[in-house]
Amino acid sequence: MLALARMKAGASFSYIPSGMLAESLGLSQQAASKRLSDLEKAGLIERAHSGRGLSVRLTDSGLRAVHSVYSDLKMALESGERSLQFRGHVFTGFQEGKYYISLRGYARQFREALGFEPFPGTLNLRLTDPAAIGRRRRLHSAPGVEVKGFKDGRRSYGPVKCFPAKIEGRLDGAVLGIERTHYDATVLEVIAPLNLRRTLGLEDGDECAVTAYL
């Protein structure tokens, strides 16, 4: 997939000469063709025949896989980096944040780990910039402040990783890295000791900047 990305086969279809692909991989054309077939079956690429020959593009799953590798390598090579910048658009989520943040098993740990008791709810930001989405994926493997999971007798709740943050450069809060969540890497969930929407006058669609500290 990295070889395909280098040959401009990203989100849009690109003509891929089979001989050139085979040479870049150090494989025979037959073996290179088999690789493409395997990737297509795995849902990572799409192939189409055009007038010039075979055209290929990475699917959404393929793009996510390549971005994940990029993020991991970038993090390894830039281990001295101490903060990640995000800018996203506010949107109304599934309303689960208020419930989970208010659970006694989490609330006590948030106070101990972050030094504040979060307002019951999360500020949800939709990320559209591929670089920001890549940075969001980095949080999965970055060390953070851990809030442990717990059981309340009826069900179990998973651990939550937190990263101290500044919202709009002036308000203290934290970015959440939730193990069990409905959201993917295009969403940033932010908590703070106050109602961020009300304090910053934010509505759905507004932009908001967040700096997460590793």
N, C-alpha and C positions, 0 to 999 in steps of 0.2 A: 504493500500500500504506500510506503514511503517512496518507492520508485515511481509509482503512478502519480503521486502528488508532485514529484519533481517534474513529471512530464505534463503538468497542468491538468491532470484528471482530478479536479476537486469536485465542487458541487455541480459543475456543468460538464457536459460530455466533451471529451477531447479525443482526437484521433491518435491512436497508439499503434505505431508500426511494430508488428510482432518481432521482427528482427532486432529492432532497437531495444525493446523491452527485454528480450532474451539476453542480449549483450550486457545490459545494465545489471542483470541479475546473475550473470555468469552461468546461464543455463542454456540448454537447447531450446529451440522454438517449441518443441513438443512439451517439454517440461514447463516452460513459461505459460503455455496455453492451459496446462493442467492447473497451475497456480491460480490463474484467472477463473477457471471453472470452480475451484474450491472456494474462492472468495465470493463468487456469485451465489453459490449454494448457501454460504453462511450469511448472506444478506448484507455483505460489506461493500459490494460494488454492483453496478448495473452495466450491462453491455448492450450495444446496439450496432447494427451494420448500416453503414452509410455508403455513399458513392465511392469514398476513398478507401473504405475498408472498415476495420473495427474501431468503434469509439467506446470509451469507458468513462464512467464517473463514479465517485465515491458516494455511497448512500449516507444518510444521516448517521447511521451506526458506524460506518466506516470513517466518517469525518471525526466522530467522537473518539474513536480508537486512536486515530493519528494525533489528535489534539492531546489525548491523555499521555501518549508517549512523549510528545513535545513538552508538556507541562512537567513530567517527571524528570526529563533531562535538564530542562531549564532550572528546576529547583535544585538538582544535584550540582550543576555548574555554578549556580549563584547562591550557594548556601549562606553567604553573608547577608543576603537580603533580609530586611527586618520588617517590611510592611508591604501590603498589597493594596492597590488603588482600585476602587470600583465606582462606577456611575451607572445607575439604572433607573427604570421608570416604576413608580409606585403602582401597585395593583392590589385589589382585594382578594385574599386567598380563601382557603377552605374554612377559616374561622376556628382552626384547631389550636392555633398558638395560644389563645386566651385560656383554653382548657388545660393544656399541658404546662404552660408557665405557672399556672396557679396551683398545680399539684404540690402538696406539702413536701413530698420526697424530692422534688426538684427545687422548690423555692428556697429551702434551707441551704442547699448546696450552692445555689447561685450566690447567695449572700456571702458564704464562706469563700467561694472561689473568685468572685468578681468584686466583692465589696459593696454590692448594692442589691436590692430586691427589685426584680424587673417589673415594670408595668405589665399587667396581664394582657399580653398580646404581642405579636411580632409585626414589624414593618417589613413588608415584602417588596423586594425590588426585582424587576425583570431585566436581565442583562441581555443586550443584543450584540455588543461588540465581541467578536470571536476571541480577542486577546483577553478581555475581562472574563469570558466564560472559561478560558484556559486557566486563568488565575483562580477562578472559583474551584476548578477541579483540583488545583494544587492543595487546597485546604483539606482534601480527603486524606492526604498523606503527610501533611505538615503537623508538627507537634502543637498541641493547644492545651488549654486548661480543661481538664476532664471533669465532667459532672457524671457521676456513676449512675447506672441504671438501678432500678429497685422493683420490688413487688409489693402490692398493697393487699394481698390476700385474694384478689379476684383475677388480676392479670399482671403481667410484667411490663416494665417500661425500659426501653433501651438507653444506653449511655448517650450523652451529648457532649460534643467537643466545642469549646468556646474560644474565641479570639477577641481580646480587648480591641475596641474600635473607637474612632472618632467619627461622628456623623456631622456632615457639613463643616468639618474642621473645628467644631467647638463644643459639641455635646458628647459626653462619654456614654459608651454603650458596649455592645459585644455582637460579633457575628457568630451565628450558630452553625455547627457542622453536625447535623442530626443523622444518626445512623439509619433510622427508620423514618422515611419521609416520602410524601407523594411527589415532591418536587425533584427536578433534575438540576444539572449544573447551570441552567439559565436563570436560576432563582437564588437570590441572596436573602437570608432571613436575619433580621436585626432586632436586638432587644435593647432596652434602656430603662433607667429608673423612672422615666416619665413617658407620657403619651407623645411619641414623636410626630405623629400626624398633626395633633393639635398644636404642639409647641412650634413646629416649623411651618404650619399652615399648608400641609401637603394634602393633595387630592389625587385620586387615581389619574395616572398619566403624567404627573409631575416628575421631574428628574431630581435625584438625590445622590450626593456623593458620600462615600464611606471609605475610610482607611482602616484596614484590619492589620493588627500587629501580630507577628509570628513570635 
